[in-house]
Amino acid sequence: MIRFCHRCFNPGKISTVRRCIWLIILTGIASLSVLASNTTAVDARVLPTITPDSGISIPESGEPVILQPGNDACLISPLKLKLISKPGEDGQIRIELIGHDNRMIFRRLLDYPDFIGKTLVLEQDIPFEVRADEKARLQVVLEDRKGKVNYLTSVQLTLLKIKGSETSGESPVNPRIKIEMPEPGNSVKGSDLIVKAGYKPINDTPVVVEVLASDWHTLTSKILKITIPADQTAFTPIEVNLPVKTSSELPVTIRIRQESNNLINGPVFIWSEKVTLTP
């Protein structure tokens, strides 16, 4: 309860009353600002590095894996994300929840520079508000030191307004891509770069295989039509021959990506690896 001295209400001291009121208002605003700043703290939890007998491991491809929620899950707020990942080259892991109209519902950068190269198990509660049930995409993004996307993995969700029809979705896909050629980090000799892999497609849109220069412009690329196999656990084979001529050693990035097939724009999967082309 707020109390004023009866002297403050003397008609000749109205200005004193006003100063008291403004002081109380400003003090309240400052208190609310402190509370608001405290709620922005990152609430992700870093658990111990996975042990070989845990039954969960990061894929050889290096892609992050969303363990929870599953693809096509129906969820109420807050949704609980659980994933395994290594930080990107910049030491960060970016988490985004995108609504059906491409608005950014949630975005958070988790900074783990001391854990580069190490496998982490992360858990994150993601709050959201929707006026009605709507489709959304939850994605995890890893970037290089120049801010370019090296990896992106995602799941499609339905965000529910009220409880009652929640589902956990499909089992996690681990791995989604299996690279056979070329071997990561190796030198590739000759004018033809052969990329051979197995891929579990997210949808039926074409897969793009491309070779990027160090400044990230595309040197060459091919688009492959994809047929989703009846056996969802099977890999769809990918094999392309990409002609790239060079007169000296040329560091490049091989990237494989698949785009969205719904109203939410952008890629739903990106994998990349660096190799060196030699004459």
N, C-alpha and C positions, 0 to 999 in steps of 0.2 A: 504494500500500500504506500502511496506517495502522500506525504504530509508537507504543508507549507506553514511557516510561521505566520501568525495572524497579522504581523506587521507588514508582511509583503503585500497584503491586500489593502493597504492604505491607498486611497485614490491618488495621492501625490507620488506614489511609488509604483505606478503601473509598469514603467520601464524595467524595474527590478523583477517583477513577476514574469515579464516576457523573457528576460535573460535566463531566469530559472527554467522556464519551459523549454527554451531552445537548448539549454545545456543538457536537459534530460533526454530530449529527442536525439541530439547528436551522440550522446553516450550510448543510447540504444542501438543506433545505426552502426556504431563502431563495434558493439558486441556481436551484432548479427554478421558483420563482415568477418570477424574472427571465426565464428562458427562455420560460415560458408567456406573459408579457406581450409579449415580442418577437414571438410568432407571431400576435398579433392585429392587426398592422399591415395597413392596406388595401393590397392588391396589385393594384388596378386600375391600368391604364396609360392615361393621357390622350395620345392621338396628335394630330398637327396637325389644325387645322380642315380639313374637306373642301374640295377645290378643285372648281370647276365641271366640269373635264374628268375627274374621277375615276370618273364613272359612277354614283356614289352620292350621294344628297342627301336631306335631311330633307323629308318631305311638306309641302305647303302647309297641311295640316290641323294640323301641329305634333306629330303622334303620334310617339312613339319607334318605331324599327323594329329588331326582332331579326334580325340578319343570319345568326347562327349560335348555336345549332343550329337546324335547320329543324323545322317542325311534324311530329310523329310520329317523330322521330329516336329511335334506341335507342343509349344511351351508357353507357360505363363512367366511373368516377371517375378524375380530376376532369373534369367537363364543361367545355368551353371556350365561354364566352359572348362574342359580339362584337355590338355594337349601335351605332346612331347615335341621338343624342338631344340635346336641349337640357336643361339642368337645369330643375327646376320653379321656380315663383315663390319658393320657399324656398331655392333654390340647391342642392337635393339631388336625387339619383336613387336610388330604392330598388329593390333586387334581391331577389327571394324565390324559393325553391324549395320547393314544397308537395307533400307525399307523398299517396298515395292515401287515407290515413285522416285527412287534413287537418292532419297535424303539420307544423310548420315545420322543414324540413331545413336550410335555409340562409337567412340574412337579413343584408343589409348595406346601410348608408346611405353613399352616396358624396357628399361635400360639396364642391361647386364654386361657392361664392358669387361668385368672380371671373369665372366663365364664363357668367353668366345672359344669355340671349339669343344665345349662341353655340352652334354645332353642334359636338358632340364625337363622336369615334370612341373607344369604350371596349372594352377587352378584360379579361376577368375569368375566372380559373380557379375553379370552384366544386366543392369536394370533397363527397362524400357517402358514406354507408355504408348498405347495404340487406341484409336477411337473404335476400331472394329478389328476382327481377325484379319491379318494380312500376311502375305508372303514376304520373306526377307532372305538375305544372304549373310552368313557369318563367315568372315575370312581372316586368315592369318598371313601376314606379309613379312618377308625378310628382304632387306636391301643391301647393296654393296656400299662401299665408302663414298661413292659418288651419288648416292640416292636413287640408284636404278634397282628395279625389282629383280631379285634372283629367284625367289620362290614365292608362290602364292598357292594356298590350298583353301578350300571352302566347302561349306555344306549349305543346302537349301533348307529353310525352316518356315514354319507357320507360327507367327506370334499371336497368342490368344489374349483376348481382353479379359475373359473370366475363366475360372477354373471349371473343370468338368470333362474336358476332352483331350487331356494331355497324352502324348505318346513319346516314346524314347527314340524312335527312328531306327535307321539301319545300323548294322555293326560297322565300326570304323574300317576304312580301307587302308591297309598297311602292308606293302607299299602300293601306291597308285601307278608308279612308273618304275620300270626295270631297264636300266641301260646296259646294252651289250657292247656297242661300239659308238664312238671311240672310248678308250679308257680315260677317266678323268685325269687332267693334269699332264697328259702325255703329249708328245709332238706327233703331228700327222704329216707324213711326207707325200708329195704328189699334188696334182691339180684337182683331184676328186676327193671330197670329204664324205665318207659313208657314215650315216647315222642309223643305227639299228637299235630298236628298243621294243619293250612290251608295255602297253598302256591300258589301264582300265578307265574307259571314257566316262565322264560325268553326264554327258548328254550326246546328242547325235550331230552336233555342229562339227565342221571340219577341224582337224588339228593342223596347226601351223608349225613348221620346222624351219628355223632361220639361223643364219650366221651373222653375228653382229661384230663390228669393228670396235676398237677401244673407245671411240667417241660415240658409240651406241647406234651408228647408222647401219642399215641393213646391207650386207654385202650380197647375200643371195638367200632365197627362201623357196619353200614349196608348201602347197596346201594339199592335205590328204583328207579324202572323205572317210568318215568313220561309220561303221555299223556296230551297234551295241550287241555283243554276243548274248545268246540265250543264257549261258552260264555266267552270272554276274561276277564269279570269282576268277574267270579266265582273263588273260591278257590279250588285247588286240595287237597284233604285230604291226610295227612301224618300221619301214626301211626306205630311206631316200638317199639319192646320190646328188650331192650338192657341189657343182663345179666352182672352185675358188682358186685363182691363179695368184701366185706371189713370187717375187724375185728375192725375197729375204724372209727371215723369221717374222711371223705375223701373229701376235696374240689375238685371239678371237673368243667370243662367247657363243656357244651353241645354246639355243633356246627352243623349248617346245611348249606351246601354249594352246589352250582351248577357250573359246569365248562363250558367253552366256547365250542361252536360247530363249530367254524370257525378257520381261520389261526392265529388269535390273541390268544395266549396261556393264560392260567390262569383262575381263577374263575371269574364269572360274578356276583355272589351274595354270601355273607357270612353273617350269623347271628349267634350270640353266646350269651350264658347266663351262669352265675355261679350258681351252687347249691352245697349242701353238702350232701354226701351219708353217711348214718349211718347204723350200723349192724341191 
